[in-house]
Amino acid sequence: MLVLEGVSRRFGAKTAVDSVELTVVPGSFVGVIGRSGAGKSTLLRMINRLVDPSDGRIRCGDVDVTGLRGRELRDWRARCAMIFQQFNLVGRLDVLTNVLMGRLNAAPSAKSLVRLWAPEDKAIALAALEQFDIAGLAAQRADSLSGGQQQRVAIARALAQSPEIILADEPIASLDPRNTRIVMDALQRINRTYGITVICNLHSLELARGYCDRLVGMAAGRVVFDGLPESLTDDVARELYGLEAADVIGEGATSSAAAGWGARSPVAIPA
């Protein structure tokens, strides 16, 4: 159980996240929604400890996340994988090596620095790539791929960490509609097949309603909505987004079946 207790983050005089209380049940798919500047990205970065809270506490089970340092913090970041809007791949390295970076915490540092990866680590990385139909790209440079392919590599890297939680910070913001469906279907399959908790920042309400089993709405750094997708009516969305509501209430939620992922059998990722 991931629990945030009165978590705040200030940058100088600006409060980006303000006294957030949140409990996330293991295995859930939570969509975090709200206008730009609402505090969504800062919230996810605090959970991963890329940003330290100014106040409050974050717990996962019996672990006080806010108190972690050194090796324990690295272990937490392995358990709580992060997917970024801009992929964060090393463009000059091949796809397989980028995914193997997700195994750094589990691999001896001396060997990983000279790319002497253990056979089991390579098997995990290749299985993760196969999960997204891109194992054939393993030898290509990451910067030669399309945006959608790069984001799938980034998700495969996160999956290779064998995480308990995946934090996805606007993972589809720079993608076209087809790759948006592919990436969201991939996150949904990870959630449903492996029971990995997914917390995903989204701008599109229709995607949030179509993929998430719970929505958390933020405004001015505070949680102002927390409930089932069907509870988020257009009227509530207008209250949440104000003048931006017309831009984020789309037409027609996309489904997993539309992209064909639901018909695929899962590829086992070795433990």
JOBEL-V103453 format. One record per backbone hydrogen bond with DSSP energy under -0.5 kcal/mol. NH is the residue of the N-H (numbers start at 1). CO is the residue of the C=O. If there is no record, write none. Layout:
nh=NH co=CO
nh=NH co=CO
This chain:
nh=2 co=24
nh=3 co=1
nh=3 co=59
nh=4 co=22
nh=5 co=3
nh=5 co=57
nh=6 co=4
nh=7 co=20
nh=8 co=55
nh=9 co=17
nh=11 co=14
nh=12 co=10
nh=14 co=11
nh=16 co=9
nh=16 co=14
nh=17 co=9
nh=18 co=221
nh=19 co=17
nh=20 co=7
nh=22 co=4
nh=24 co=2
nh=25 co=23
nh=28 co=25
nh=30 co=28
nh=30 co=198
nh=31 co=214
nh=32 co=30
nh=32 co=200
nh=33 co=31
nh=33 co=216
nh=38 co=35
nh=43 co=39
nh=44 co=40
nh=45 co=41
nh=46 co=42
nh=47 co=43
nh=48 co=44
nh=49 co=46
nh=50 co=45
nh=51 co=45
nh=54 co=8
nh=55 co=8
nh=57 co=5
nh=59 co=3
nh=60 co=63
nh=61 co=1
nh=63 co=60
nh=64 co=62
nh=65 co=58
nh=65 co=63
nh=66 co=58
nh=67 co=64
nh=68 co=65
nh=72 co=69
nh=73 co=69
nh=74 co=70
nh=75 co=71
nh=76 co=72
nh=77 co=73
nh=78 co=74
nh=79 co=75
nh=80 co=76
nh=81 co=79
nh=81 co=165
nh=83 co=167
nh=87 co=84
nh=88 co=86
nh=91 co=89
nh=93 co=90
nh=95 co=137
nh=95 co=140
nh=96 co=138
nh=98 co=94
nh=99 co=95
nh=100 co=96
nh=101 co=97
nh=102 co=99
nh=103 co=100
nh=104 co=101
nh=106 co=103
nh=107 co=103
nh=112 co=108
nh=113 co=109
nh=114 co=110
nh=115 co=112
nh=116 co=111
nh=117 co=115
nh=121 co=118
nh=122 co=118
nh=123 co=119
nh=124 co=120
nh=125 co=121
nh=126 co=122
nh=127 co=123
nh=128 co=124
nh=129 co=125
nh=130 co=126
nh=131 co=127
nh=132 co=128
nh=132 co=129
nh=133 co=130
nh=134 co=129
nh=137 co=134
nh=138 co=135
nh=140 co=137
nh=142 co=93
nh=143 co=91
nh=144 co=141
nh=145 co=142
nh=150 co=146
nh=151 co=147
nh=152 co=148
nh=153 co=149
nh=154 co=150
nh=155 co=151
nh=156 co=152
nh=157 co=153
nh=158 co=154
nh=159 co=155
nh=160 co=156
nh=161 co=157
nh=161 co=158
nh=162 co=159
nh=163 co=158
nh=164 co=79
nh=165 co=79
nh=166 co=197
nh=167 co=81
nh=168 co=166
nh=168 co=199
nh=169 co=83
nh=169 co=167
nh=170 co=168
nh=170 co=201
nh=173 co=170
nh=175 co=172
nh=180 co=176
nh=181 co=177
nh=182 co=178
nh=183 co=179
nh=184 co=180
nh=185 co=181
nh=186 co=182
nh=187 co=183
nh=188 co=184
nh=189 co=185
nh=190 co=186
nh=191 co=187
nh=192 co=188
nh=193 co=189
nh=194 co=190
nh=195 co=191
nh=196 co=190
nh=197 co=164
nh=198 co=28
nh=199 co=166
nh=200 co=30
nh=200 co=198
nh=201 co=168
nh=202 co=32
nh=205 co=203
nh=205 co=248
nh=206 co=248
nh=208 co=204
nh=209 co=205
nh=210 co=206
nh=211 co=207
nh=212 co=208
nh=213 co=29
nh=214 co=29
nh=215 co=227
nh=216 co=31
nh=217 co=215
nh=217 co=225
nh=218 co=33
nh=219 co=222
nh=221 co=38
nh=222 co=219
nh=224 co=217
nh=224 co=222
nh=225 co=217
nh=227 co=215
nh=231 co=228
nh=232 co=228
nh=232 co=229
nh=233 co=231
nh=237 co=233
nh=238 co=234
nh=239 co=235
nh=240 co=236
nh=241 co=237
nh=242 co=238
nh=244 co=241
nh=245 co=242
nh=247 co=244
nh=248 co=244
nh=248 co=245
nh=249 co=245
nh=250 co=248
nh=252 co=250
nh=258 co=255
nh=259 co=255
nh=259 co=256
nh=260 co=256
nh=260 co=257
nh=261 co=256
nh=262 co=256
nh=263 co=260
nh=264 co=261
nh=268 co=266
nh=270 co=268
